[in-house]
Structures are given as C-alpha cells and as structure tokens.
C-alpha cells in the first residue's frame, strides 16, 4: 500500500512539473508584464501568471483606470446607502478566479514588512494612531492626558461620550 501511495505521489508531482513547464512556455511573450507584476508586494511568479491570464498584459483598452478594474473584478465593496442609513457593503459579483488570487496576494502582502502591512494595521487598530501621536507629543516634551469627552448641552453640536478628548500642555 505504501508503494502505491508513493507511486501516486510521484505521478502527481510529475504532472505538476509538466504543467509548470507549460505555464512557463506560455508566459514567454508576457515576460515583461510578469516581471513588472512580481515587483508588487505579495505577488509572486505564479500569481502574476494567473493575473495576466485573467485580465491580459495590456488592460488600457478595457479599463480606463484602476477603479474600473476593481469594479469589474468585484473587489470594491457595494455602496447601498439611503437617507443616511448604510446597508450591506458586501463584495460585488465579479471574476471569481481573479478575486481569490488577488485576495491571497493581499494577505501575503500584509504579512511582510512594508507600507501595506503598516496601512493594514492602521486600519485594523484605529487607537494605534492615537497612541503614536501621543508618543510623538510626549517625545517633544508635552504632557498628554486623556479625558473622556462629555456631552455638549447645546443641541446644535452634540458630541458622543464614547469619543475621548486629548489635552496637552506645553512644558513650562
């Protein structure tokens, strides 16, 4: 039984090697576009080949800008808002093959140090920016104290109690 499993594994590895060779042969005319895509964080050679196979190497004739491409892909959130009430913002329907590839690339990009990782963490933790700004103020010699905001009694400008106010004093 062990020999059968090893033979099957060897056969599958040979098939994968043949398919990889065929992909490399088919990507030869698109090598410049592939090399350019690989410079993007999170996109490797195989994902670049998949992106090129889904949208092509030159997309200027089909999509005037990146927003149109994102909309066609279905990765931009829907915007269903009426009378100030926001409803579901789930992803739109689009090219499902390209969606999964780009989502995997995005996850890979936020796992490596760089701008995209810091941007992701800034959006994930909004208090992080507050802490960073407080640390900068304290490094400049300011004394920073956090106080909960109070409700304003004026009907024109109410402030929610959940927002925290930041006070700082200049050093004397």
C-alpha positions in Angstrom: 0.0 0.0 0.0 2.9 2.4 0.8 4.4 1.7 -2.6 1.1 2.6 -4.3 0.9 5.9 -2.4 4.4 6.8 -3.3 3.8 5.9 -7.0 0.7 8.1 -7.0 2.6 11.0 -5.3 5.4 10.7 -7.9 2.9 10.7 -10.7 1.2 13.8 -9.4 4.5 15.6 -8.9 5.4 14.8 -12.5 2.1 16.2 -13.7 2.7 19.4 -11.7 6.2 19.8 -13.2 4.8 19.3 -16.7 2.1 21.9 -16.1 4.6 24.4 -14.6 6.8 24.0 -17.7 3.8 24.6 -19.9 2.9 27.7 -18.0 6.4 29.0 -18.3 6.4 28.3 -22.1 3.0 30.2 -22.5 4.2 33.1 -20.3 7.3 33.8 -22.6 5.6 36.6 -24.6 4.4 38.2 -21.4 7.7 38.1 -19.5 8.0 41.9 -19.3 4.5 42.3 -17.8 5.1 39.4 -15.5 8.4 40.8 -14.2 6.6 44.2 -13.5 3.8 42.5 -11.6 6.3 40.5 -9.5 7.7 43.8 -8.1 4.3 44.3 -6.4 4.4 43.2 -2.7 2.5 39.9 -2.3 2.6 38.9 -6.0 4.8 36.0 -6.9 5.6 34.4 -10.3 2.6 32.1 -10.3 0.1 34.6 -9.1 1.4 37.1 -11.7 0.8 34.5 -14.4 -2.7 33.9 -13.1 -3.5 37.7 -13.1 -2.1 38.1 -16.6 -4.2 35.1 -17.8 -7.3 36.6 -16.4 -7.0 40.2 -17.4 -4.3 40.2 -20.0 -1.0 42.1 -20.2 -2.3 45.4 -21.6 -5.5 46.5 -19.9 -5.5 50.1 -21.1 -8.0 49.4 -23.8 -10.5 47.7 -21.5 -10.3 49.7 -18.2 -9.7 53.4 -18.2 -8.4 53.4 -14.6 -7.8 51.1 -11.6 -11.3 51.8 -10.2 -12.9 50.3 -13.2 -10.7 47.2 -13.0 -11.5 46.8 -9.3 -15.2 47.1 -10.1 -15.0 44.5 -12.8 -13.1 42.2 -10.5 -15.8 42.6 -7.9 -13.4 43.5 -5.1 -14.8 47.0 -4.4 -17.5 47.0 -1.8 -21.0 47.7 -2.7 -22.4 51.1 -1.5 -26.1 50.8 -0.6 -27.0 53.9 1.4 -30.3 55.7 1.5 -31.5 58.5 3.8 -28.3 58.3 5.9 -28.7 54.6 6.7 -26.0 52.3 5.4 -26.9 48.8 4.5 -24.8 45.8 3.5 -21.4 46.6 1.9 -20.6 43.0 0.8 -18.4 42.4 -2.2 -20.0 42.6 -5.6 -20.1 39.7 -8.1 -17.2 39.7 -10.5 -14.4 37.5 -11.8 -14.2 34.8 -9.0 -10.9 33.4 -10.2 -9.2 36.8 -10.1 -10.9 37.7 -6.8 -9.4 34.7 -5.0 -5.9 35.3 -6.5 -5.9 39.0 -5.5 -7.2 38.3 -2.0 -4.4 35.7 -1.5 -1.9 38.3 -2.8 -3.2 40.9 -0.4 -2.9 38.6 2.6 0.7 37.8 1.5 1.5 41.5 1.2 0.3 42.4 4.7 2.4 39.6 6.2 5.7 41.2 5.0 7.2 44.3 6.4 6.5 47.4 4.4 3.9 50.1 3.6 1.0 47.7 3.0 1.5 46.0 6.4 1.6 49.3 8.3 -1.5 50.5 6.3 -3.4 47.3 7.2 -2.6 47.6 10.9 -3.5 51.3 10.9 -7.0 50.4 9.6 -7.3 47.4 11.9 -6.4 49.3 15.1 -7.5 53.0 14.9 -6.3 53.5 18.5 -2.8 52.8 17.3 -2.6 56.1 15.5 -3.8 57.9 18.7 -1.1 56.1 20.7 1.5 57.0 18.1 0.6 60.7 18.1 0.6 60.8 21.9 4.1 59.3 22.0 5.2 61.9 19.5 3.8 64.7 21.6 5.4 63.3 24.7 8.8 63.0 22.9 8.5 66.7 22.1 8.2 67.4 25.8 4.4 67.9 26.0 2.4 66.4 28.9 -0.6 64.5 27.5 -3.7 63.5 29.5 -6.7 61.6 28.1 -10.1 62.6 29.3 -13.5 61.2 28.2 -15.4 63.7 26.2 -18.6 65.0 27.8 -22.0 65.6 26.1 -22.4 69.1 25.0 -25.6 70.7 26.2 -26.0 72.7 23.1 -28.5 71.0 20.7 -26.6 72.0 17.6 -23.3 70.2 18.3 -23.7 67.1 20.4 -20.5 65.0 21.0 -20.8 61.4 21.8 -19.4 60.3 25.2 -17.5 57.4 23.6 -15.0 59.8 22.0 -12.0 60.6 24.1 -10.5 64.1 24.1 -6.8 64.6 24.2 -5.4 67.5 26.1 -1.8 68.5 26.1 0.1 71.2 27.9 3.3 73.0 26.7 6.3 72.4 29.0 7.0 75.4 31.3 
